[in-house]
């Protein structure tokens, strides 16, 4: 994820009157940070997924070469992996592939539908808190809520 020429100009001029949160996310997009890192860095403060969707629509950032880091935005926009896979990739990004295996197993054990996945989030967060770290559990819970929120409002 990187700024386009138009995005670089917008950072300098602030001509479009972007909201504080959207502007903050755009400034943080630097070509090195992943979407997962942006989600983590702004946990609870900004809806990063919505901000990135807006920036993409306005042509201020470019997702070229973003790879699996785009999972949350892809899931939110209805493109790319399923909601379940977006949650599993979130867990892998936050925890690493090996520690995320138990979370992935729990998520694969429920239907790939927002209500079932939503019910599985809290048990996954408890597992993360117990075996890894409370802060990671909080991050997972918050970002999962964003992914699920987009999944329930996106057209099917």
N, C-alpha and C positions, 0 to 999 in steps of 0.2 A: 504494500500500500504506500503510495507516494503522492505528493501534491503535483498537480498539473501546472502548466505555465499560468493558467488563469488562477489557480489556487495560490501560487506564490505571489501573484499580484494582489490578490485579495488579502493576504496576510499583511502586506505593506500598506494598502489603502483603506481596508475595511469599508469598502464602498457598498457592499450588499446588505449591510446591517444584520449580519448573522447573529443569532442569539448567543449569549455568553457560552453556554455549554457546547454548542456546535462549533463555535470559533475555537474554543479550548481544544476540542478533539482535532480540528483541522491543524492547529499549530503543532500538536503532538505527532501527527502523521509525518514521519521523517524518512520513510523508505527502509527503516531497520526494524521498527517496532511492529509486532504482529497485532492482529485484531485482539487476540487473547490478552496481550500485554496492555493494550489500551483499555480493554474491559477491566482487567485487574487494577490498573492504575487509577481508574475512575469509579471503582465499585461503589454503587449506591449514590454517587453524586450526580452522574450524568447517564442518560440512556445512550450509551455509545453506539449501539446498533442503529437506533433511529438517526443519530447524528451522522453516522457514516452513510446511511441510505440517502440522506439529504445531500451530503457532499458529493456522493457519486452521481445523483440525479442532476446536480448543478454543474457537474464537470469540474469540480474543484480538486478532487482526488481521483486517482486511477488505481484500480485493483489489479492491473496487469502484473502477472507473476506472483500474486498474493498466495497462491496455493491453498493448503488446508487451513491456513490462518483465517481465511474468509468464511469459514463455516457458519459462524453466528449470523453474519449478514446474509449469506446465501439462504440459510434456513428461514430467516425472517422474511426474505423477499420471495420465498417459494421456489427458488432455484437451488440446485445442488442437493446435498445430502438431506436425508429425512431429519425430523426433529430429534429422534432418538440418536442418530449418528452425530448430530450437532452437539448434543449433551455429552455423548461419549468423548468426542474430540475436545470439548471444553474440559472434561475431567483429565484427559491425557495431557492437555496443555498446562493445566494448573498443577497436576500431581506428578506427571511423568508417566510413560506407558505402563511400566510394571505396577506402581502403586494404584493406577487407575483401573487395573484389571477387575478388581472386585466390584467397583462401581459400575463398570461396563456390564459385568455379569448380571447385576441387579436390574439395570436398565433394559437389557435384552430379555429379561424374564417377564416384562410387561408389554402390553399392546403398544404399538407405535401411534398413539393418539394422545393429545394433550392431557385429557383427564387422568389417564393411567400413568403417564409419565410424571405428571404433577404430583400424584400420590406417591411416586417412588423417590422424589427429590429429598424429602426429609429423611427417610432411612439412609439414603446415600450420604447426606450431609452428616448424619450421626456416625456413620462408618468412617468418613474422612476425619471427623473430630477425634474419634477414638484412636485411630491408627496413625494419623498423620499430624494434624494441627488444627486448632480451632479457627484460626484466621483463614486457612484454606477452605474449611467447611463453610464459613460465612461467605467467602468469595464465590464458591461453587453455588450456594443457595441463591445469592443475588443474581449472578449471571444466568443461572438456569431459569430464574423467574423472567428475565428479559427474553431469553430464547422462547420460553413457553408463551409469554405474553404476545410475542409476534406470531407464533404458530397459531394461536387461537384467533387472532385478528386478521391473518392473511387469508386471501381468497383460496378456496380449495378447488 
